[in-house]
Amino acid sequence: MANISTREQLTALDRLDLGFVQDVSDVSEGASGKSKKMELKDLIILVHRMVGQVKVIDGNGVKPSHNHTGASSVEQVINYATPLTLAVSPTTTFPPMDTVADETSVWDDANSTFLENKMLGQVHLWRLIFNYNKNATGKKNLIRLRLYNALSGFSISNEHYLSEEADAGSFVVIFETIADSASLPTPLGTGQGYQVATSMVGDAGSDIDVELDSITRSSLAAASTAV
């Protein structure tokens, strides 16, 4: 039987493993008189409640944007200036086990990457709302969005066709990721999160500005059984 002494070790356990944790506490030990089993139950409750969402509005007052021109354009990575502007509660509701409830829980400024909640196996949805403006009207265009892990090679792509008639508008893209050792940074893994990039394919002479209006990370329930 493994000895669980840290929060990180507990979150790495499968839900069914928790039923095999043995209580070896001595209630007489410690001033609180609270057994280790009771403390473990407290932590299990927190594991089950690691749900929440963080919405990023802009970075230092500026929304990241890219300009794409020609029949095709090279991929450009989205980057935020700091500090980030986050939506206020309840739109932004940090998962209770976020040790630091600020922008560093969702954005790694050193690597320009988006971070998942620090729990192995947790599913995350990323909702990105984009605005666009065609500087060359009457063109057919396809915007390509890609979320990827530069270290592991994991990649998800999405394509959005822009109306030939509309010169400006917005669209929504949703990506899904599962936190693992390849995406989470130390101490749970060796990753550094995900980057998001945009590119364009369209008619010759196309000229489009694409702006990330907001990105919201939703951390879904880690387990479906209540305690």
N, C-alpha and C positions, 0 to 999 in steps of 0.2 A: 504494500500500500504506500502510495507516494505521500510525502509530507507537503502540505500546502501551507505556505507561510506568507505569500504575497498576493495582492489583488490580481497581478498579471497571471500568476499560476492558476488562480481560480477561474479567470475568464477563459483560459485555454482548455478547461475541462468540458467534455460533452455533458449535456444536461443529465443523461442517465447515470453518469459517473457520480453525480452528487449524492445519489442514494446509497453509495458505498463508503461515504466518509464516516470514519469512526470517531466518536466523541471520547477523547481521552483526557478531558479536562478535570481539574480538581477545583470545585467551586470555592474551597477554602482559600485558594490562592488568589491574590489580588484584592485590592480594596473594594472593587465594584461587586464582587461576588457573581459576576456574569460568566457563565460557562463558555468554553470555546464553541460548543455546539450552537449556543444562542448567537454568538458573534458570527459564526458561519452562516446561520440563517439570515442575519441582517445583510450579509454580503450577497447571498443568493437572491434576496429580494431586489437588491440594487442591480444585479446582473439582468434580472427579468425586466427591469425598468430602464434599461439603457436605450430608450427611444427618445426621439426628439428631432428637431430640424434647425438648421442654421442657414439664413438667407443673406447672401452678400449682395449689396446694392451697388457699391463702387469701391474704388481704391483711391484714397486721398482726394475724393470729390470728382474723380474721373472714371468713366466707364471705358474698359478696354475696347479698342476697335481696330479693324484691319481694312485696308483698301485692296481690292482685287481687280486687276485689269487684264484685258486681252481675252483670247479664246480659252486660255487656261492659266492658272496662277499657282505659284508655289505655296506649300503649306506654311502657315504662320501660327506660332504658338501664342495663346492668350496669356497675358501677364498683367498682374495687378501692381500698382504702386501701393505703398502702405503709408498710413494705417488704413485698414479697410473700414467701410461703413456697413454695419450690419443692421438688418431690420430689428425693430424693438420687439419685446415680448407682447403678445404670445406668438407672433409670426416666427421669431427666433426663440426656440426653447431648447437650451442645451441639454443633452443627455445627462442625467444626474451624476454619472461617474466621470464626466469630463473634469479632470483635476484643475484645469485652467479654462474658465468659461469666457474665452475671447477669441479673436481671429486666429490665433495660433492652433486652435483645435481643428480648423478646416483648411488653413493655408500655410504652406511652408515657403516663406519668403526667400530663403537661401537657395532653394531649388526650383522656385516658381511652380509648385505643384499643389494639387488639391488633396487633402488628407481625409481618410475615413475615420469614423469613431474607433477608438482603440479597443476593439474586441474582435478576436479571431472568429471568423465564420459569420459575422453579422452582415446582413444584406443592406445595401445602401442604394437609394435612388437619387440621381442627380438631375434636377430640372433646370434647363438653361433656356432663358428667354432672349431671343435675338431681335434687334431692329436692323432694317436694311434700307438703303437709299441708292437708287440707280442714278448715276450721273450721266449715263448714256441710255436714253429711253428706247422702248420698243425692242428690247433684246430678250432672248431666251437664256435663262441662267439656271445653273444647278449649284447649290452651295453644299459643300461636303464638310461635315463635322466629324472629328475623331477624338476619342478619349483613349489614352494609352499609358502604359507603364514603360518608361524608357529603359528600365533595367531588366525587366522580365520578358519584354516583348508582347505582353498582353495588349490587345487593341480592340476597340469597338468603334464602328463607323455608322454614320447616319447621313442620308442625303435628303435635301429639301429643294424642290423645284419652285422657283419664283415665277409668279404670273407675268406673262409678257405684257399684259395690259397695266399692271400695277407698277408704279415707279418707286413706291415706298410701302413699308409695312412691317410686320413682325411675325415670328414663328417660334414654336416651342420644340425643344428636343429633350428626350429623357434617356439617360443611360443608367444601367444597373451594374453594380460591382459587389463583390463579396470580399470582405477584408481577409487577407491571409498573410503569411509570413513574407510573401514577395511584394506586398504593397504597404504593409505597416512598418514604420520605423522601429528602431530599438526601443524597448526591450522585447517587443513581441515579434519582431521580424528584422529583415535586412533591406526593406524597401524604403521608398521616399515619396510614395503617393503617385498621383496621375497628372498628366498634362492634357490640355485640350487645345486642339488646333483647328483652324478653318482654311479652306481652299475653295476654288471656284472653277467650273467649266461652263462655257457659254459661247454665244455668238462672238465673232470677231468684233473688236471695238467695244466690248463690254467694259464697264467701269462701275464698280459697286463698293459702297462702304458698308461693312458689317460690324455692328456694335453689340457686345454682350450687355444686355440691360440688367440681368441679374442671374445668379446661380444659387440654387437651394439644395443643400444636402439633407436628405431625409434618412435618418437611421431607423430601420424597421425593428420590430420586436425580435429579440434574440432567442426567445423561446415562447411557446404558446401555452404553457402550463403555469397557472398562477400558484403562488405559495403563500 
